[in-house]
Amino acid sequence: MKRITWILGIVGAAAIAAAGCGGAGGGKAARVELAVTEKGFEPAEVQAEKGVPLTLAVTRKTDATCAKEIVIADQNIRKDLPLNKTVEVTFTPAESGEIPYVCGMDMIAGKIIVR
């Protein structure tokens, strides 16, 4: 009987973790599709919640741009953006405020608004 209770406890904990419950911030992980076009990063502003993991799924859709990588200096992130391939960037914002993201040449920019 103890073994069954123990196994059910492990299964229950795994189910809670998979559902995203009980983590810091109390919310589920967020995923935002981000495109690089001739206009720049679209959307240029992303909403996020403090303490909740955020994944930016970035797809460069044009070669007519200098945005061939994404840099999020506040998070020590720098990722190449190959043409027409989605690159995932995941991190958890620890503080409220704005987190800028830019191209590798610091010419095209956007921001993450963390609340």
VEXFI-697198 format. One line per field, with one value per residue: residue number from 1; residue in three letters; x, y, z of N, C-alpha, C in turn. Coordinates in nm, 2 decimals. Layout:
<marbas>
nr: (NUM; ...) .
rest: (Ala; ...) .
n_xx: (X; ...) .
n_yy: (Y; ...) .
n_zz: (Z; ...) .
ca_xx: (X; ...) .
ca_yy: (Y; ...) .
ca_zz: (Z; ...) .
c_xx: (X; ...) .
c_yy: (Y; ...) .
c_zz: (Z; ...) .
</marbas>
This chain:
<marbas>
nr: (1; 2; 3; 4; 5; 6; 7; 8; 9; 10; 11; 12; 13; 14; 15; 16; 17; 18; 19; 20; 21; 22; 23; 24; 25; 26; 27; 28; 29; 30; 31; 32; 33; 34; 35; 36; 37; 38; 39; 40; 41; 42; 43; 44; 45; 46; 47; 48; 49; 50; 51; 52; 53; 54; 55; 56; 57; 58; 59; 60; 61; 62; 63; 64; 65; 66; 67; 68; 69; 70; 71; 72; 73; 74; 75; 76; 77; 78; 79; 80; 81; 82; 83; 84; 85; 86; 87; 88; 89; 90; 91; 92; 93; 94; 95; 96; 97; 98; 99; 100; 101; 102; 103; 104; 105; 106; 107; 108; 109; 110; 111; 112; 113; 114; 115) .
rest: (Met; Lys; Arg; Ile; Thr; Trp; Ile; Leu; Gly; Ile; Val; Gly; Ala; Ala; Ala; Ile; Ala; Ala; Ala; Gly; Cys; Gly; Gly; Ala; Gly; Gly; Gly; Lys; Ala; Ala; Arg; Val; Glu; Leu; Ala; Val; Thr; Glu; Lys; Gly; Phe; Glu; Pro; Ala; Glu; Val; Gln; Ala; Glu; Lys; Gly; Val; Pro; Leu; Thr; Leu; Ala; Val; Thr; Arg; Lys; Thr; Asp; Ala; Thr; Cys; Ala; Lys; Glu; Ile; Val; Ile; Ala; Asp; Gln; Asn; Ile; Arg; Lys; Asp; Leu; Pro; Leu; Asn; Lys; Thr; Val; Glu; Val; Thr; Phe; Thr; Pro; Ala; Glu; Ser; Gly; Glu; Ile; Pro; Tyr; Val; Cys; Gly; Met; Asp; Met; Ile; Ala; Gly; Lys; Ile; Ile; Val; Arg) .
n_xx: (0.08; 0.20; 0.38; 0.22; 0.10; 0.32; 0.40; 0.18; 0.20; 0.43; 0.35; 0.15; 0.29; 0.44; 0.25; 0.15; 0.37; 0.40; 0.18; 0.23; 0.17; 0.20; 0.46; 0.71; 0.56; 0.33; 0.20; 0.14; 0.39; 0.49; 0.46; 0.57; 0.53; 0.76; 0.86; 1.10; 1.10; 1.10; 1.03; 1.13; 1.15; 0.86; 0.60; 0.70; 0.69; 0.66; 0.46; 0.51; 0.53; 0.65; 0.87; 0.76; 0.83; 0.94; 0.92; 1.05; 0.97; 1.14; 1.15; 1.32; 1.22; 1.31; 1.58; 1.66; 1.76; 1.94; 1.91; 2.01; 2.06; 1.95; 1.98; 1.97; 2.07; 2.04; 1.98; 2.20; 2.19; 2.24; 2.16; 2.19; 1.99; 1.88; 1.77; 1.42; 1.39; 1.28; 1.39; 1.42; 1.41; 1.45; 1.38; 1.35; 1.19; 1.31; 1.25; 1.02; 0.96; 1.13; 1.27; 1.51; 1.54; 1.76; 1.90; 2.20; 2.36; 2.27; 2.07; 1.81; 1.53; 1.34; 1.11; 1.05; 0.79; 0.77; 0.56) .
n_yy: (-0.12; 0.12; 0.16; 0.20; 0.44; 0.60; 0.59; 0.71; 0.96; 1.06; 1.05; 1.24; 1.47; 1.50; 1.55; 1.79; 1.96; 1.93; 2.06; 2.32; 2.44; 2.60; 2.71; 2.98; 3.30; 3.18; 3.14; 2.99; 2.87; 3.10; 3.15; 3.32; 3.41; 3.54; 3.74; 3.82; 4.07; 4.28; 4.51; 4.49; 4.36; 4.17; 4.10; 4.43; 4.47; 4.28; 4.11; 4.00; 3.80; 3.84; 3.60; 3.39; 3.15; 3.24; 3.19; 3.29; 3.24; 3.27; 3.37; 3.44; 3.60; 3.72; 3.81; 4.06; 4.23; 4.34; 4.20; 3.93; 3.79; 3.76; 3.95; 3.96; 4.14; 4.18; 3.93; 3.78; 3.66; 3.55; 3.47; 3.31; 3.37; 3.18; 3.20; 3.15; 2.96; 2.85; 2.97; 2.91; 3.10; 3.09; 3.21; 3.32; 3.60; 3.79; 4.03; 4.30; 4.54; 4.67; 4.48; 4.50; 4.39; 4.33; 4.35; 4.19; 4.40; 4.61; 4.78; 4.73; 4.70; 4.58; 4.53; 4.37; 4.38; 4.34; 4.24) .
n_zz: (0.00; 0.08; -0.12; -0.35; -0.28; -0.28; -0.55; -0.67; -0.56; -0.69; -0.96; -0.95; -0.88; -1.10; -1.29; -1.21; -1.25; -1.52; -1.61; -1.55; -1.31; -1.00; -1.02; -1.01; -1.03; -1.11; -1.35; -1.68; -1.91; -2.17; -2.52; -2.80; -3.13; -3.34; -3.61; -3.86; -4.08; -4.38; -4.25; -4.00; -3.67; -3.60; -3.39; -3.27; -3.01; -2.72; -2.48; -2.15; -1.85; -1.53; -1.39; -1.53; -1.77; -2.10; -2.44; -2.73; -3.06; -3.33; -3.66; -3.94; -4.23; -4.45; -4.67; -4.70; -4.49; -4.20; -3.98; -3.89; -3.67; -3.33; -3.04; -2.70; -2.48; -2.20; -2.10; -2.17; -2.43; -2.76; -3.07; -3.39; -3.68; -3.91; -4.25; -4.31; -4.11; -3.79; -3.49; -3.15; -2.86; -2.52; -2.20; -1.86; -1.75; -1.48; -1.35; -1.34; -1.61; -1.90; -2.15; -2.39; -2.73; -3.00; -3.34; -3.46; -3.54; -3.39; -3.50; -3.57; -3.37; -3.08; -2.80; -2.49; -2.27; -1.94; -1.69) .
ca_xx: (0.00; 0.29; 0.44; 0.12; 0.08; 0.44; 0.40; 0.07; 0.25; 0.53; 0.28; 0.07; 0.38; 0.48; 0.13; 0.14; 0.48; 0.37; 0.07; 0.28; 0.11; 0.29; 0.59; 0.72; 0.47; 0.20; 0.14; 0.20; 0.50; 0.44; 0.53; 0.54; 0.59; 0.83; 0.91; 1.19; 1.06; 1.16; 0.99; 1.20; 1.09; 0.72; 0.57; 0.82; 0.67; 0.61; 0.42; 0.56; 0.50; 0.77; 0.87; 0.70; 0.92; 0.90; 0.99; 1.04; 0.99; 1.18; 1.17; 1.36; 1.15; 1.36; 1.73; 1.68; 1.77; 2.06; 1.87; 2.04; 2.07; 1.88; 2.06; 1.90; 2.19; 2.00; 1.97; 2.32; 2.15; 2.28; 2.13; 2.18; 1.86; 1.89; 1.65; 1.31; 1.40; 1.24; 1.49; 1.35; 1.49; 1.37; 1.43; 1.25; 1.22; 1.31; 1.21; 0.93; 1.02; 1.15; 1.39; 1.52; 1.61; 1.81; 1.97; 2.34; 2.42; 2.20; 2.00; 1.67; 1.51; 1.20; 1.12; 0.97; 0.74; 0.75; 0.47) .
ca_yy: (0.00; 0.24; 0.17; 0.26; 0.58; 0.67; 0.60; 0.81; 1.09; 1.09; 1.08; 1.36; 1.58; 1.51; 1.61; 1.94; 2.02; 1.94; 2.16; 2.45; 2.49; 2.61; 2.77; 3.12; 3.37; 3.11; 3.13; 2.89; 2.93; 3.17; 3.13; 3.43; 3.40; 3.67; 3.74; 3.93; 4.11; 4.41; 4.61; 4.47; 4.25; 4.18; 4.23; 4.49; 4.48; 4.15; 4.12; 3.89; 3.80; 3.82; 3.47; 3.29; 3.12; 3.30; 3.14; 3.36; 3.16; 3.38; 3.32; 3.54; 3.57; 3.80; 3.83; 4.20; 4.28; 4.31; 4.12; 3.79; 3.73; 3.83; 3.97; 4.01; 4.16; 4.17; 3.79; 3.72; 3.57; 3.59; 3.36; 3.33; 3.35; 3.14; 3.23; 3.06; 2.86; 2.91; 2.96; 2.93; 3.16; 3.07; 3.25; 3.36; 3.73; 3.79; 4.15; 4.38; 4.65; 4.65; 4.40; 4.53; 4.29; 4.40; 4.27; 4.19; 4.53; 4.71; 4.88; 4.69; 4.67; 4.56; 4.52; 4.28; 4.45; 4.24; 4.30) .
ca_zz: (0.00; 0.08; -0.26; -0.44; -0.24; -0.32; -0.69; -0.70; -0.53; -0.79; -1.08; -0.92; -0.88; -1.25; -1.36; -1.17; -1.31; -1.67; -1.63; -1.53; -1.19; -0.88; -1.05; -0.98; -1.11; -1.11; -1.49; -1.77; -2.00; -2.28; -2.65; -2.89; -3.27; -3.38; -3.75; -3.90; -4.22; -4.42; -4.15; -3.87; -3.58; -3.59; -3.34; -3.21; -2.87; -2.67; -2.34; -2.07; -1.71; -1.44; -1.33; -1.62; -1.89; -2.22; -2.56; -2.86; -3.17; -3.42; -3.80; -4.04; -4.35; -4.56; -4.67; -4.72; -4.35; -4.12; -3.86; -3.91; -3.54; -3.23; -2.93; -2.58; -2.39; -2.06; -2.07; -2.23; -2.54; -2.89; -3.16; -3.53; -3.74; -4.05; -4.33; -4.31; -4.00; -3.66; -3.38; -3.02; -2.75; -2.40; -2.08; -1.76; -1.70; -1.33; -1.30; -1.42; -1.68; -2.04; -2.19; -2.53; -2.82; -3.12; -3.44; -3.43; -3.56; -3.31; -3.58; -3.56; -3.23; -3.02; -2.66; -2.41; -2.16; -1.84; -1.58) .
c_xx: (0.09; 0.35; 0.34; 0.10; 0.20; 0.44; 0.29; 0.12; 0.35; 0.45; 0.20; 0.17; 0.43; 0.37; 0.12; 0.25; 0.46; 0.27; 0.11; 0.23; 0.22; 0.42; 0.59; 0.63; 0.34; 0.14; 0.20; 0.31; 0.43; 0.52; 0.48; 0.61; 0.64; 0.89; 1.00; 1.15; 1.13; 1.13; 1.06; 1.14; 0.94; 0.66; 0.70; 0.81; 0.60; 0.57; 0.46; 0.52; 0.62; 0.76; 0.81; 0.79; 0.86; 0.98; 0.95; 1.07; 1.02; 1.21; 1.20; 1.31; 1.20; 1.52; 1.76; 1.68; 1.90; 2.03; 1.89; 2.08; 1.99; 1.97; 1.97; 2.01; 2.16; 2.00; 2.10; 2.28; 2.19; 2.26; 2.13; 2.04; 1.87; 1.76; 1.55; 1.32; 1.37; 1.35; 1.41; 1.45; 1.40; 1.45; 1.32; 1.28; 1.21; 1.26; 1.11; 1.01; 1.03; 1.28; 1.41; 1.58; 1.64; 1.87; 2.12; 2.42; 2.36; 2.13; 1.85; 1.64; 1.36; 1.22; 1.02; 0.92; 0.70; 0.67; 0.47) .
c_yy: (0.13; 0.26; 0.24; 0.41; 0.66; 0.69; 0.71; 0.95; 1.14; 1.13; 1.21; 1.48; 1.61; 1.58; 1.76; 2.01; 2.04; 2.04; 2.30; 2.52; 2.50; 2.67; 2.92; 3.20; 3.31; 3.10; 3.02; 2.95; 2.99; 3.15; 3.24; 3.40; 3.54; 3.65; 3.85; 3.95; 4.23; 4.52; 4.60; 4.35; 4.28; 4.07; 4.29; 4.51; 4.35; 4.17; 3.99; 3.91; 3.76; 3.68; 3.36; 3.27; 3.18; 3.24; 3.23; 3.27; 3.25; 3.31; 3.44; 3.51; 3.65; 3.80; 3.97; 4.27; 4.25; 4.22; 3.97; 3.72; 3.82; 3.84; 4.03; 4.02; 4.14; 4.02; 3.71; 3.62; 3.64; 3.47; 3.40; 3.30; 3.31; 3.17; 3.12; 2.95; 2.92; 2.87; 2.99; 2.99; 3.16; 3.13; 3.29; 3.50; 3.74; 3.92; 4.22; 4.49; 4.61; 4.57; 4.43; 4.40; 4.36; 4.30; 4.27; 4.32; 4.65; 4.82; 4.85; 4.64; 4.64; 4.55; 4.42; 4.36; 4.34; 4.31; 4.20) .
c_zz: (0.00; -0.05; -0.36; -0.41; -0.29; -0.47; -0.73; -0.67; -0.64; -0.92; -1.06; -0.93; -1.03; -1.32; -1.33; -1.24; -1.46; -1.70; -1.61; -1.40; -1.08; -0.90; -1.01; -1.08; -1.13; -1.25; -1.57; -1.86; -2.12; -2.40; -2.74; -3.02; -3.30; -3.52; -3.77; -4.05; -4.26; -4.33; -4.02; -3.80; -3.57; -3.50; -3.28; -3.06; -2.82; -2.52; -2.27; -1.93; -1.63; -1.38; -1.41; -1.74; -2.01; -2.33; -2.67; -2.97; -3.29; -3.56; -3.89; -4.17; -4.47; -4.55; -4.68; -4.58; -4.29; -4.00; -3.88; -3.78; -3.44; -3.10; -2.82; -2.48; -2.24; -2.01; -2.12; -2.34; -2.67; -2.98; -3.30; -3.58; -3.89; -4.13; -4.33; -4.21; -3.87; -3.56; -3.25; -2.92; -2.63; -2.28; -1.98; -1.71; -1.55; -1.27; -1.40; -1.49; -1.83; -2.06; -2.34; -2.60; -2.95; -3.22; -3.40; -3.45; -3.48; -3.38; -3.58; -3.42; -3.19; -2.87; -2.60; -2.29; -2.05; -1.73; -1.47) .
</marbas>
